[in-house]
Amino acid sequence: MNRPITFLVWTENSPGVLLRLTTLFTRRKINVESLTVSATEIDGISRFTIVIHTEPTLAATIGRQIERMIETRRVFVFTDDELVHREVALVRTSITEERSHIILAQHPVAQVLDCGSSGYLLQATGTEREISEFLRELESDGINEVVRSGRIAVTRTGDYDKDLTRSMHELRPTATEGPDF
């Protein structure tokens, strides 16, 4: 059964890493639902958060292949219940001021960033489901522009060891066996 799987990958910040990572998924015809890359607290290291829907055994296989990439420092594979995850959406809409108060009261994940003669620029921060519900609510009022970020995530417990000088198997021998279902 396909489930959402999130990969947290720490790599050296070098050209071509993104291409090599995405190739591992596209070779298997797996759609990457979300991909976010950011700098980390360690200079020269980037963190990828990659979300796919697949079988746990295939996710484990891909995790092992990512681990073998030269630039990869750490790889973890998680299910949604092991993570706290969020995304951000910016929405330009032509709703009225009265309607904006109603929508913002119904959706505490949203706030007004700017308002002008062309309408409101709203920001919503929450889970993918919360953002989608917020956007569905705005559809009837007319959405002029939407941009959504990819998922960002951390583990609930912080139990992964980010010591990038030691091997993954030494730190967490079952890390590449895939998530427990």
C-alpha positions as CSV (number, residue, x, y, z in Angstrom):
1,M,0.0,0.0,0.0
2,N,1.4,3.4,-1.0
3,R,1.8,5.8,1.8
4,P,3.4,9.3,2.1
5,I,7.1,8.8,2.8
6,T,9.4,11.6,3.8
7,F,13.2,11.5,3.2
8,L,15.4,13.8,5.3
9,V,18.7,14.0,3.5
10,W,21.8,15.9,4.5
11,T,24.3,16.5,1.6
12,E,27.3,18.5,0.8
13,N,26.3,21.7,-1.0
14,S,27.7,21.0,-4.4
15,P,26.4,21.3,-8.0
16,G,24.5,18.3,-9.4
17,V,23.3,16.8,-6.2
18,L,19.7,17.7,-6.9
19,L,19.8,16.2,-10.3
20,R,21.3,12.9,-9.0
21,L,18.7,12.7,-6.2
22,T,15.7,13.3,-8.4
23,T,17.0,10.8,-11.0
24,L,16.7,8.1,-8.3
25,F,13.0,8.7,-8.2
26,T,12.3,9.4,-11.9
27,R,14.1,6.2,-13.0
28,R,11.4,4.3,-11.0
29,K,8.6,6.5,-12.3
30,I,7.9,7.8,-8.8
31,N,6.5,11.3,-8.6
32,V,8.1,13.6,-6.1
33,E,5.2,15.3,-4.3
34,S,7.3,17.8,-2.5
35,L,10.9,18.8,-2.5
36,T,12.5,21.5,-0.3
37,V,16.1,22.3,0.0
38,S,17.7,24.6,2.6
39,A,20.9,25.5,4.2
40,T,21.6,23.9,7.6
41,E,23.2,24.9,10.8
42,I,26.4,23.3,9.4
43,D,28.3,25.4,6.9
44,G,28.4,23.8,3.5
45,I,25.7,21.2,4.2
46,S,22.2,21.3,2.6
47,R,19.1,19.5,3.8
48,F,16.6,18.0,1.4
49,T,13.1,17.2,2.5
50,I,11.6,14.9,-0.1
51,V,8.0,13.5,-0.1
52,I,6.8,10.6,-2.2
53,H,4.0,8.1,-2.1
54,T,5.3,4.5,-2.4
55,E,5.7,1.1,-0.8
56,P,7.9,1.0,2.3
57,T,10.3,-1.5,0.8
58,L,10.9,0.6,-2.3
59,A,11.4,3.7,0.0
60,A,14.1,1.7,1.9
61,T,15.8,0.7,-1.4
62,I,15.8,4.3,-2.5
63,G,17.1,5.4,0.9
64,R,20.1,3.0,0.6
65,Q,20.8,4.3,-2.9
66,I,20.8,7.9,-1.7
67,E,23.1,6.9,1.1
68,R,25.7,5.7,-1.4
69,M,25.9,9.0,-3.3
70,I,29.3,10.6,-2.6
71,E,27.9,13.9,-1.4
72,T,25.3,12.4,1.0
73,R,26.1,12.7,4.6
74,R,22.9,11.4,6.3
75,V,19.6,9.8,5.1
76,F,16.5,9.1,7.1
77,V,13.1,7.7,5.9
78,F,10.0,8.6,7.9
79,T,6.3,8.2,7.9
80,D,4.0,11.2,8.6
81,D,3.2,10.1,12.2
82,E,6.9,10.3,13.1
83,L,7.2,13.9,11.9
84,V,6.0,17.4,12.6
85,H,5.6,19.0,9.1
86,R,4.4,22.2,7.7
87,E,4.2,24.2,4.4
88,V,3.4,27.8,3.6
89,A,1.1,29.2,1.0
90,L,0.8,32.8,-0.3
91,V,-2.6,33.6,-1.8
92,R,-3.7,36.7,-3.7
93,T,-7.5,37.0,-3.7
94,S,-10.0,39.7,-4.4
95,I,-12.2,39.1,-1.4
96,T,-13.9,41.9,0.5
97,E,-12.8,43.1,3.9
98,E,-15.9,41.6,5.5
99,R,-15.3,38.2,3.9
100,S,-11.6,38.3,4.9
101,H,-12.5,38.6,8.6
102,I,-14.8,35.6,8.3
103,I,-12.2,33.5,6.5
104,L,-9.4,34.4,8.9
105,A,-11.7,33.6,11.9
106,Q,-12.4,30.2,10.4
107,H,-8.8,29.4,9.5
108,P,-6.3,30.3,12.2
109,V,-3.5,29.1,10.0
110,A,-4.0,32.3,7.8
111,Q,-3.0,35.9,8.2
112,V,-3.1,39.0,6.0
113,L,0.2,40.1,4.6
114,D,-1.0,43.0,2.5
115,C,-4.2,44.6,1.4
116,G,-4.8,47.0,-1.4
117,S,-7.2,48.0,-4.2
118,S,-6.6,44.7,-5.9
119,G,-7.5,42.6,-2.9
120,Y,-5.7,40.7,-0.2
121,L,-2.4,38.9,0.0
122,L,-2.8,36.1,2.5
123,Q,-0.3,33.7,4.1
124,A,-1.3,30.3,5.4
125,T,1.0,28.0,7.4
126,G,0.0,24.5,8.3
127,T,-0.1,20.9,7.2
128,E,-0.9,20.1,3.6
129,R,-4.5,19.3,4.6
130,E,-5.0,22.6,6.4
131,I,-3.6,24.5,3.5
132,S,-5.8,22.6,1.0
133,E,-8.9,23.3,3.1
134,F,-8.0,27.0,3.3
135,L,-7.7,27.2,-0.5
136,R,-11.0,25.3,-1.1
137,E,-12.7,27.9,1.2
138,L,-11.2,30.7,-0.9
139,E,-12.1,29.2,-4.3
140,S,-15.6,30.5,-4.3
141,D,-14.3,34.1,-3.7
142,G,-11.8,33.9,-6.5
143,I,-8.1,33.2,-6.2
144,N,-5.9,35.3,-8.4
145,E,-2.6,33.7,-7.6
146,V,-1.3,30.9,-5.4
147,V,2.2,29.7,-4.5
148,R,2.9,26.8,-2.1
149,S,6.1,25.8,-0.5
150,G,7.2,22.3,-0.2
151,R,7.1,20.4,3.0
152,I,9.5,21.2,5.8
153,A,9.8,18.6,8.6
154,V,11.5,17.5,11.8
155,T,11.1,14.4,13.8
156,R,8.8,14.5,16.8
157,T,11.5,13.2,19.1
158,G,14.6,14.6,17.4
159,D,16.0,11.0,17.7
160,Y,18.1,11.1,14.5
161,D,21.8,11.7,15.1
162,K,23.1,14.4,12.8
163,D,26.8,13.6,13.5
164,L,28.0,13.8,9.9
165,T,31.4,12.3,10.6
166,R,30.0,8.8,11.5
167,S,28.3,6.3,9.2
168,M,24.5,5.9,9.3
169,H,24.8,2.2,10.1
170,E,27.0,3.0,13.1
171,L,24.5,5.5,14.5
172,R,21.2,3.9,13.6
173,P,21.5,0.4,12.1
174,T,17.9,0.2,11.0
175,A,17.8,3.7,9.4
176,T,17.6,2.3,5.9
177,E,15.3,-0.6,6.5
178,G,12.4,1.7,5.9
179,P,9.7,3.1,8.2
180,D,7.8,0.8,10.5
181,F,4.1,0.4,9.4
